[in-house]
Amino acid sequence: MPRMVDLAVTTYWWVPGDAGIANVATPSAAVLTAGANISQYVVASTKIGMTPSDKVSEKSITDTSNADVPIIANYEGNLVMFRDLTAGVPTANDPLTTIASASGVVGWVVRREGFASTVAAAAAQKVDVFKFMTDNPQTSGGQGDGYLKATIPLLQQGSFKVAVALAA
């Protein structure tokens, strides 16, 4: 039975803009550049993925038990990221510079599992793609609980695909 330890085998990319990914069903590997790779800043408590669908209970008069029907899919996101500052000033790699320093920024989070984050994206690799809008970033500091971090709540924007193959 094949097994892989869940350590250093997940990659996250941030692709900015509403049109950052032209087709969610066939995202391009070319869009997932080294500059878009945010993996080294992503904290393990980050949560990106599917949640239970909205549903309705729809049964006929002859059914003897309820029948739940999924109608609207849901996903969630919450990026927790290490800050990158030099002498107290955010660098070009700081998440408040690269992703959002305020709410309302639209972009795509692409997640790949099974390869180190240093492995470039390539055609046929499977990824999960989620379109989000940022909510107000929340920074931490002064609590003595680790490195400086920023939590960027992500709001679903109605477009996602799970386990799709990258196009060239």
BALUMDO-445805 format. One record per residue: y, z, x of N, C-alpha, C in turn. Coordinates in steps of 0.02 Angstrom, whole numbers, plus 50000, padded with zeros to 5 digits. Example, Ala and Ser with C-alpha at 12.3 -4.5 7.8 and 13.67 -1.06 7.14 Angstrom:
BEGIN
497165039050660497755039050615498355039050660
498885035450642499475035750684500025039450645
end
This chain:
BEGIN
499415000050042500005000050000500625000050045
501034994750041501634994350083502154999650062
502465002550113502985007450100503545006550151
504145008250130504725007950174505135014250163
505315017450217505725023450212506435021450193
506725025150146507405023650122507915026650171
507955023550229508415025850280508665019750318
509305018550315509625013050351509365006150329
509185005550265508934999150240509314996950176
509934999250169510344997350112511014994950138
511254989550109511894986650128512334986050066
512964987850074513464986850021514014982350046
514204977550005514784973350018515284974249961
515924973949978516464973749928516774966749932
516764963249876517054956549872517634957049823
518254956749848518834957749805518974951949759
519304953449703519544948249658519084946749601
519394945049545519024943149485518564937249499
518814932449538518424926449554518094926949622
518024933049650517724933949716517014931449719
516654931849664515984928949658516024924049600
515944917749616516034912449566515504912549512
514874913949531514324913849483513874919849497
513884924749452513494930849462512744929549465
512514924149436511804922449436511574919349502
512034916549540511874913549605512434915149655
512494921449675513014923149723512874919749790
513404918149825513344914749889513294919649947
512834918449992512774922550052513404921850095
513734916150091514334914950132514904919650113
514914922050051515444926650029515334933650059
514724935250076514554941850101514624942050177
515234941950200515394941650271515364948650302
515374948750367515384955150403515994959250382
516554956050370517164959550350517114962850282
516674960350240516584963250173516064968750172
515704969650228515174974650233515484981650240
515414985750189515704992450189515194997850202
514594995950220514025000550225514155006550269
514455005650327514545011250374515005016650347
515385015050294515845019950265515565023150201
515025020450175514745022850111514345029250123
514515034450085514165040850089513545040450045
513025044050064512385043850028512435045749955
512945049449935513005051449865513305046049821
513455040149849513705034549809513195032649756
513445030749698513005028949643513235022349614
512815017349620512935010649592512285008449559
512305006649496511695004249465511695004349389
511125002649363511035002049291510985008949258
511215009349196511135015249154510845012949087
510625017549045510315015448981510785010948939
510485006248905510855001648862511085005048798
511625002548769511785004448701511235001648657
511085005048602510545002448559510695004048486
510345000648444510365002048372509655003348349
509595007248296508935008248266508885003348208
508404998848213508334993448165507614993048144
507454994948083506764994548061506744991447991
506154988947976506064986147909505854991747861
505824990147798505634995147748504884996747752
504504992547789503794993847795503604997447860
504084997947906503945001447969503855008847956
503405011947993503275019047984503575023248040
503915019948086504275023648139504905019648157
505355022948190505985019648210505855014348263
506285009448264506255004148314506955003648345
507005005648409507645005048444507684998248477
508264995148470508384988548497508974988948546
508864987148610509434987148656509914981448639
510564983048638511044977748620511554976348675
511784981448710512274980448763512044984148825
511994980448881511784983548944512364987348975
512204992449012512704996549046512524997549119
513054998349159512965000149229513535004749249
513465007949306513975012649328514085011949402
514655014649423514805014549494515275020149513
515155022649572515565027949599515495027549675
515975024549708515945024049781516215030349813
515815033549854516035039149894516025036649966
516615036749998516675033550063517035037950114
516815037350177517165040750231517835037350242
518345041350255519005038750272519005036550345
519455031950363519535029650432520275030050448
520455035250485521165036350502521245036950578
521815034750602521995035750672522655039450673
522665045250703523255049550706523545050650636
523085051550587523305052950518523505046850478
523475040950507523685034850472523055030750455
522985028550392522405024450374522375017950415
521785016350440521685010150477521555004350429
521464998450457521304992550416520614993150385
520194997750409519514998750382519475004350332
520005008150322519995013750276519875011150205
519455014550165519315012050097519925011550052
520445015650067521055015050027521465008950047
521285005850103521594999650125521174993650103
520514994150114520074988450102519884987550028
519854992949991519624992449921520194993849873
520444999949873520985001549825521335007949843
521995007749840522385013849848522635016249780
522495012449728522695014249660522185011249612
522255012749548521795010049498521975002849481
521494999449450521614992749424521424986949469
521094988349526520884982949571520194980549548
520134973949538519494971049516519134968149576
518484969349579518084966549633517344967349617
516934965449664516204965349656515884969749709
515404973749688514984977449735514304973849736
514094972049795513444968749804513014973449846
512414974849821511954979449856511314975649873
511104976549936510474973649958510054979249987
509414979449970508954984449996508404981050035
508194984250089507634981650128507834978950196
508474978450209508714975950274509244980850301
509284981550365509814985550395510484982250379
511014986250378511674983450361511934978850415
511634978950474511844974450528511534967450521
511064966650476510744960150465511184956150417
511394950250439511834946050398511484943850334
511884943050282511624940450219511384933350229
510824931650197510534924950204510254922650138
510224916050130509964913150069509264915850055
509124916849991508484919149964508394926649966
508824930350002508784937649999508974940049929
508654945149904508794947849837509344953149841
509814952749794510364957449791510504959449718
510854964949710511124967049645511874966049649
512164963149595512874961349594513194964649534
513744968249545514094971749491514844970549496
515144968749440515874967849438516194974449413
516694976749450517024983149434517774982549436
518094987449405518814988649415518864995849441
519294996849490519375003549519519785007949473
519605014249472520015019449441520385022949498
520765027949483521165031349534520715034549587
520815032749651520435035849705520585043249710
520085047049729520155054249738519975055849810
520455058549847520325060149917520155067549924
519775069049977519595076049991519875077850059
519995084050068520235086550132520455093750124
520365097550176520585104450176520085109350147
519505106950126518995111550099518475113450150
518485110350208517995112050259517285110150241
517205104850201516535102950179516305096250208
516535094650267516305088550299516885083950318
516715077650327517215072650346517695071250289
518275068550306518745066450254518425060650216
518475060950150518165055850108518635053750053
518485048050023518815045749963518275043849912
518365046249851517915044249797518295039249754
518005033449745518315028149704517885027149643
518095029849585517715028649523517765021249506
517215018449484517185011349467517035010549392
517405006149359517325004949288516994998149277
516454997949239516094991649228516544986449196
516464980249217516864974749192516444969149161
515844970949138515454966549095515064961049129
514994961149194514624955849227514194958749283
513544957749279513084960249329512444956149328
512094956449383511414953749388511034957949438
510414959349423509984963349466509444958949495
509314959749559508784956149595508854948549590
509454946049606509564938849608509544936449681
509324930449690509274927549757509954924749778
510134926149841510744923349868510674915849879
511194912149863511224905049877511514904349948
511424898549977511684897250046512424897450049
end
